[in-house]
Amino acid sequence: MRRLILLRHAKSDWSLPGQRDQDRVLAKRGRESAPKMGAYMAGHGLRPDLVICSTAARARETWELAAPAFAKPPRTVFDERVYANNPEILLDIIRATKAGVQVLLLVGHNPSFHVLAESLSASSHGDARQQLREKFPTAGVAVIDFPFDAWDRVHARAGRLDRLVTPRSLEAGD
């Protein structure tokens, strides 16, 4: 089995007009949400073997705030292709993942994360797919399991959406 975790960057700050998109950092709400999502992942056994993170400041900051929740933070690679925000490129990244990686975490952006999660999930636990259809919010975590043991076999509708967790759902105690 392979497990893919998608962590959308937390809420970013739009207060500086003219700032390059790649340079935007997290807003106060994002800086509060990111550690909570890291704690959720660590507390629920969602420890990645490898993290591939967008080079955008808001994605890097999200991971930097989430990572300390793990006793031993996983190996992290920053890849500008994740910033490209293209679901096909993300799929190429996933398919090229080395065999020794059982759990892969991508930290990046919408709309590509939303499109990718929907396209890879044929089924879900509970109402997770319906939640995903509605929205993949900032700092959201989607967990997709694949019933095979090779990343290069990942394709549309091959996975099962195990859960979609959001900062709001954690606050509500879901």
N, C-alpha and C positions, 0 to 999 in steps of 0.2 A: 504494500500500500504506500502511496505517496500523499502528502498533505501540503496544500498550498494555502498560505495565509496572505491576505491582502489587507494592508493597513493604509487607509487613506490619510493623507496628512491632516493634521488638526486645523482648526479655524485660523486663517491667516489675517494679517493686518493690511487693510487697504487705505490707511490714513495718509500715506505719502504719495501725493499725485506725481505722476511722471516716473515713478520708481520702476525699474525693470522687473518683469514678472518673476524671473528666476531669483531675484534678490529679496522678495517679500518674506518677512519673518512671521512668526505666530503672533496672533492677538492674545490678550490676557486669557480669554476663554480657551484658546488652543493650548496655551502653556499649562492650564489647569487640567485639560482633558487628556493630553498625551501621557502623563505619568499614570493616570487612572487606567488607561487602556493597556499600558505595559504591565501594571499590577494584575489586571484581569488575565492577560495572556499567561504570565508567570504562574499565577494562582490556579489556573485551569490546565496546566500541563501543555500549553501551546508554545513550547520552546523550539525555535527554529534552529536548524543546523547551519543555515546560511541566510543572511539578510542582504538583499540587493535593494539599494535605496536610490531614489532620484537625487540628482545633484542640486535641485532647487533648495534654497535656504529653508523654506517652511517644511519640506520633507526631512531634511537633515536634522533640523531642530526637533521635529516630532520624534524621530528615532532616538536622538540624544537624550530626550526626556523620558522615553519609554524604556530604553535599554537597561537602566540601573535596577529595574525590577527583577532582572534575572541575576541569580547568584554569580554566574559566569556569563557575561554578555557574549552572544554568538558572534562568529566572524561576520564582518560587514564589508560590503563592497559598494562604493558609490558609482553609479552608472548613468551617464547622461542620456542613454537610450530610454530609461524609464521616464525622464523628464519630457521626452518627445510626445508622450501622451497618446500613443498609438497602440490599440489592442493587438494588432498583428505583430508588432515589434515585441510587445510583452510576451506573447505566445512563443516567439522565437527564443527569447531569453529563458523562459521556462523549459522549453524543449532542449536547450543546450546545457541545462544544469547537470553537473556530474552525478554519477550513479550513487556515490556515497552520501548524498544529501537526501534524507528522508522527508524533512520538513523544510520548506522554502518559504521565506517571508519577503514579500515585495512591499516597499513603502513608496507610495506615489500619489497619483492624481486621478480625478475625474475629468472628463467622462470615460477615459479608457478603463479604469478599474470597474466601473459600473457595467460597461459593455462586456468586458472580459468575464466578470463573475457570472453575469446572466448567460453568456454563451457557453461557458464551461459546465454549468449546472443543469443536469437533466432532472434531478429530483432534489428534495430537501427534507430536513428534519423539521417537522411541524410547519409553521407558516413562514419559515425563513425566506423562501423564494418569493412569496407575496410581499414581504417586507422589502426585499431587494428590488422588486419591480417598481415599488413606490419611490425608493430613494436609497442611495449609498452615501450617507452623510459624512461630514468631516469627522475625522478620528474614528470612523467606523472600521470594524474588523470583520472580514468575511473569511470563513474557513471552509475550504473545498477539499474533499477527500476523493482520491482516485483509486479504483480497485486493482491497480496493476503496479508493477515495481520498476517502471522506467519512465523518466520524464519525457523522453522523446515520443512516447505514445499518447501524450496529452492532446486531446482534440475536442471540438465542440460536442457538448452534451455527454462528455465522458465522466464527469464528476458528480458528486453529491454535495450540495451545500449543507454542511453540518450546522452552521449557525451564522447569523449576522448580529454582531453586538455593537451597540452605539453608546456613547457617553450618556445619552438620555435614558437608554434602557437600563444602564447600571444604576442611575439615580432613582429610577422607578422600581428597582429591585427585581427586574425580570430575570 
